[in-house]
Amino acid sequence: MAECDVDIGNNRYGISDGVSAPVRGGKTGEMIIGQAHGEFYEATVRSNVFYAATAVAGVSIGTSLSTTAAFYLHNPVGSGKNLSLIAVSIGYLSGTMGSGAAYLCTHTGVSVANPTGTAITPRPTLLGGNAVGVGLAFTTATVTTQIAIRPICSFGPFLATTVFQPTALKDSINGEIVVAPGFGVGVHGIATAGTTDRVLIGCTWEEVNIS
C-alpha cells in the first residue's frame, strides 16, 4: 500500500483554487477532517447562496392552499440549476392571527409559466456581493394550485397585546428539499381567518449547477 504523507498541525494560510495542498493530520496519526468554517461558508463566498424576504409591511399568512401563496420561490424552466433550500423563517408583525398552521408547499406537474405577484429581488448572502441568481421570489403570488409538503409551525389566536408572543420561527431545511427547474416552493397558511394579520417570511437557498 502506498504511503500518504500528511502535515501535522495547522494549515491556516490561504490556499488558492487549483493549488495542491497537503492533507492535515493530528499528533496521534488521525486525519483531520473537521469543519473549518460555518456550514454554508464555502457556498456563500462563491456567491451561490441567496436570500429573499417579504417587505417590511408584511403579508397575510392565508387560510387555505389554493393558487395564492403568501411567499413563493420559483425555479424557471431551463435555469440549469437546482435550488437547494437552506431555511425558511416566519415572524409575527401585527394584527390578530387566526388558529392554524403555516405550511411549506409545492405543486404537481411542471409549471411552464412563471408565477405572477409582487416580485422580491433575491440577493446573495455574501453581503456586499453582486451575484444574480436564477431563483424568482414573490409575495402574494398567483401560482399553480399548491399541495402541502409539511407544516412548519402552528399558531393559536393572538394579537399584538397578547402577553406571550410567539418568537420567530426558523425551519432549517439544509438541502432536504430541492427545487428543480419548472417547480416552486411556497409558504402559506391553513387557518381560520385573522383580522389584518401580518407576518414576515424569509427564505435562503443555494443554487447548484445541474450536472
N, C-alpha and C positions, 0 to 999 in steps of 0.2 A: 504494500500500500504506500502511495506517495505521501510524503510529509507535507503538511500545510503550516507554514510559518505565520505566526501572529505577533503583533506588537502588544507588549504588556503596558498597561497604563492608559492615560487619557490621550485621545486624539481630538483635541479641541480646536485645532486650526481649521480654517475654512478650506473646503475641497471643491474645486470647480467641476462642472459637468464634463464627463469624458476622461477624467484623470483616474488612473488606477490607484487604489489606496489599500493599505494593509488592513486585515481583519483585527479587531480588538480582542485581547484575551485578558483573563483575570490571573491573579497570583497563584491560584490553585489549579490552573490548567483549563479552566472553563472558557467558552467563547462568550463574549459579551454581546447580547442581543437586546438589551434593554432599550426602551423608548427614550430617545434623547430630547424630544420636544413634545409639544402638545399633539394630540391625536391627529388633528387636521392641519398641522403646520405645513407639511410638505405640499399638500394640495392648495393651501391658501397662498403661499408665497409664489406658487406657479400660476396664480390668478385663475384657478379652476373652481373656486367656491364663491357662491353668490348669495345675496340675501334680498328679501323684499318684505315690506310690511304695509299694512293698511295706513291710510292717512290718519293724522292725529285726531281728526274729528270722529273716528271710529266707524263701526258698521254694525247693523243688527245681526245677531247670530243666526236668526231664522227659525222656522218652526217645522219644516219638513224637507225631505230630499226631493228635489224637482229639477227644473232646468235653470235654477238660480243658485249661485254659490256666493257665500259671504267673502270667501277668498279662494282664488284658483291659480294654480301653476300649470302651464301647458307647455308641452314639448312639440314643436311644429313637425309635421311630416317632412322628411328629408333633412333634418337638422344634422344628422351624422353623429349625434351624441346621445347618451343616456343621462337622465337626471337622477342622481343618487341622493335621496332625501337624507338630510342630516338631522334636522329638528324642526318642529313646529311649536309655536308658543301662542298663548292666548292670555290677555289681561283684561280685567273689567275696567270700563271707563266711566259710564254714567247710566242713569235711567233705572227702571225697575225690570229685573230679569224675571222670566218665567221659570218653570221647572222642566228639566230635561237633561240632554247631553249634547256635547259638541262631537261631531264625527269627522274622521278622516275618510274621504270619499273618492271614488273614481267613476268610470263608466264602462260599458261594454262596447266592443267594436271600435275600430279606428275612426277617429274624428278627423275628417279631411279638412274641414273649415276650422280656422282658429276661433276661439271664443270671442265674444264681444263684452264690453263693460268698461268700467273705469280702469284704465291701464295704470300699472305701477311700474316704475323704472327699476329693474333689478340692478344692484351694484355689487362689486366684488368685496369680499370680506378682507382683502388686502387693502386696508384703509389708505387712501392716497393713490391707489392704483386706478387705472383707467380701462381695464379689460371690459369687453362687451360680450355677454354670453348669448346663448340661444333661447333660454327659458323665457316664457312670456307670463307675466303675473298680472292679475286683475282683482278688483274688488267689485262686489255686486255684479258678478259676471253672469252672462247668459251662456249656458253650456249644454252639452249632451246630458240627458237625464242621469242623475247621479245614483250610484249604488254605494252602500256603506262598506268600508274596509274594516273599521273598528272605531269604537268610541275612544276619545282621548281625554275627556273629562266630563263630570256630571255636575249639575248645579241645582239648587233649590231657589225658591222665590226670595229675592233680596233687592235692596235698593241702596243708594249711597249712604243712608243714615243707619243701615244695619250695623250692629255692634261688631260682629265678627265678619270681616270682609274676607273673601277668598283671595289667596295670593296668586300671582301669575303662574300659569301652568307651562311646563316645557315637556314635550313628548320627544325624547331622544330616540330617533329612528336609526341613525348610524348605518345607513345603507340597506336596511331591512326591506325597504320599498324603493324600487327603481322605476322611473317613468320613461318608457320607450317612446320613440318618435310617433306622433299621432295620438298620444294619450295625455291625460292630465290627472291632477290630483287636487282635491278641494277640501276646504274646511267649512262645515255648515252644521246648523243645529237641528235636532229633533226635539221640540219642546213646546210647551204652552206659550202663547204669545205674551210678551212683556209689554211695557209701556215706554216707548222711546229708548229701548235698551241699546247700549253701545259698548262694543268690545274692540280691542286692538288685536290683530292677528299678524304674526310674523312667521317667516319660513327661511331656512337656509338649505342649500343643496350644492352638490358637486357635479360639474359637468365632465363626463368621461367619454373620450373618443370610443366609438364602436369599432371594434377590430374584427 
